[in-house]
Amino acid sequence: MTATTTSAGSGLSEVARSEATLRTFLHGLPGVDQIGAEQRAAMLGTRSIKTSAKAWAIDLAIRMVDLTTLEGADTPGKVRALCAKARRPDPADPGCPTVAAVCVYPSMVPTAAAALAGSGIHLASVATAFPSGQAPLEVKLADTAAAVAAGADEIDMVINRGMFLAGRYSEVYDEIVAVKQACGNAHLKVILETGELVTYDNVRRASWLAMIAGADFIKTSTGKVPIAATLPVTLIMLEAVRDFRAATGRQIGVKPAGGIRNTKDAIKFLVTVNETAGEDWLHPDWFRFGASTLLNDLLMQRTKLTTGVYSGPDYFTVD
Amino acid sequence: MALFEYAPAPESRSVVDIKPSYGLFINGEFVDPTDGGALKSINPASEEVLAEVAEAGAGDVDRAVRAARAAYEKVWGPMPGRDRAKYLFRIARLIQERGRELAVLESLDNGKPIRESRDVDIPLVAAYFFYYAGWADKLPYAGFGSDPRPLGVAGQVIPWNFPLLMLAWKIAPALAAGNTVVLKPAETTPLTALLFAEICQQAELPAGVVNIVTGAGDTGRAVVTHPGVDKVAFTGSTEVGRGIAKAIAGTRKKLTLELGGKAANIVFDDAPIDQAVEGIVNGIFFNQGHVCCAGSRLLVQESVYDAVLESLKRRMARLRVGDPLDKNIDIGAINSAAQLERIRTLSEIGAQEGAERWSPPCELPDRGFWFAPTIFTGVSQAHRIAREEIFGPVLSVLTFRTPAEAVEKANNTPYGLSAGVWTDKGSRILWMADRLRAGVVWANTFNKFDPTSPFGGYKESGYGREGGRHGLEAYLDV
């Protein structure tokens, strides 16, 4: 089962046969013109989403949130509070949709699993020596297996950026394949840490590398480096999943994470999804926001649309 | 129905105050025409009449030229450059302050999407005034001698595709150099020029420095043939430009012409495909293709033809056509019934000549003038749609095999206004730019304008340069 999914890049299974073929393929992808890509993203950011479209987009964005806490100071109490928030984002409105998932460190997975039981909310855990990824492979695999065993059904792994930047693509590939196997039935999100890859050409290559290696999702960032999920980077990744599906028939999700703090920004990302990958990706199964503060702004805007007035931040819970 | 249906997001019309009728702007005042008639300016998206506008006769043009002459001799010509600069800076700032008003009015009168008038036209208009304001007191350092003199009265005739931007391209350098002007806006799009006249009043620009005479072809003819005009500047069709060149041949008048184009947008196999497709779309569908430098001939290297076409069609299916005032609209209305007719005729000829026509499914409004974004594939150099300027949202797609063939095909046109090159190789960009006979060559972008950059054509695209330091030359006695 796992073996067939890892090689699911059907027509592309030969690509990873050797370092040479992998390199040839990745370097043969069309380049990205930085200025053009950023202009396109900026143009999409000017779309004006109002009234009924805004209400629809806000509810969808809430359903796409991976509500996240990844701090050294996380405690079981903090994680339980976050899970309660995930179950019922707006205490004043039971009609408010729940978020897609809660995302925590592996040590917090047991607590979160208990708190989310029966809710249908996914439980994501970062693994593989998050956020740097600088640990031996055995440690990364053990990290992954422990999180899955404790109840995580989604694993957010980091790629080894050092190896990627050194051009050792097959080692990065092999690591993703191994982690995917360690995931079992859990979904694998592969974090590219685009802020460290720097160029859009690198982002495109890393996206394809992760997809060929069996990623279910590609994710921009850990949130632990200064430049996280920008709109142009997400645009490049959406182009990659669009082209990958056209080439292989397999649909991969995209998760921008870090730095998306308000509704206006979230809607720009949804517009970009809509006009780049298309509406097939406008679903929590295929697009997520890795965020913590975003949710409360979405809730405030949602309340504003239904009641016509803004309430203060004290009317929304801080978790 | 789409899953994510963008709700209408119309820009408010209430920021503009359109008067029922407008006179001519002569000697700092709005006056009634003495020997002319009137014409109606309509909104091409709805065919609603926006205002009645005076049609200047020969006598009115004469009054305007005399006012301009008097202002040139008594006020503007003798005025130190630094003082002229103050007026130009003031106008530039007023354009920014009244930017929304100008953008809405431009979209109403022209049919272009508010996104473009708001984000491209009006910011560029202000930028051109700021740029040339800076030159007004630095003319001795522009490379035209230690004390370059203005020419006198400039007669300027501008087109309807970028009404206010073309006005800025004409008026800003003319005034900076010390000339006064009589400008005739296009008959279908006079309203922003008249609002600009109000801005001149607001800026307390001395009377007679800027005169706006509205009207159609006869008014334009009266402006360019008036013996009191020292300099003629025209932007528009090659046919009319040719007539102007004949009409003023043998006179003392200096002439610049910015005419038609049939630009090649050349995509090599190593191009950044996604951005190239954006550039193709921007090249031909920007401003409904009503752009003299539009990338109306796409030349694609055969080895990436399928990938580019598939990507282009997918992108075109995303274009949003409709109400120009809606902030989410990408393609607005065709400017006039006459232009729509021309686009239709040439498109039918394209199909008859054997090219394959394709448009994305798209619902067009019932009223107004509309044309769906269209591409023709299987076009050869011999087809009329590959040779004649359509001036609409219609792209002809051709292929090539080698860089030399691309250059040969790109240059094989009577025009030479612009070209685009898409490749990841810097050396190839330079190799191509050396060989392309076009006034502007864009590399990995298209339809980018900047006040510091000269613009103009080769061959039947006209002569003279507008913009940049070069643009001053047309308004100086050098």
Interface residues (C-beta under 8 A of the other chain):
Chain A: P30 G31 V32 D33 I35 G36 A37 Q39 R40 T46 R47 S48 I49 K50 T51 S52 A53 K54 W56 A57 E239 L270 V271 N274 E275 E279 L282
Chain B: A2 L3 F4 E5 Y6 A7 P8 A9 R115 D119 D270 A271 P272 I273 D274 Q275 A276 E278 G279 R318 K327 N328 D424 N444 T445
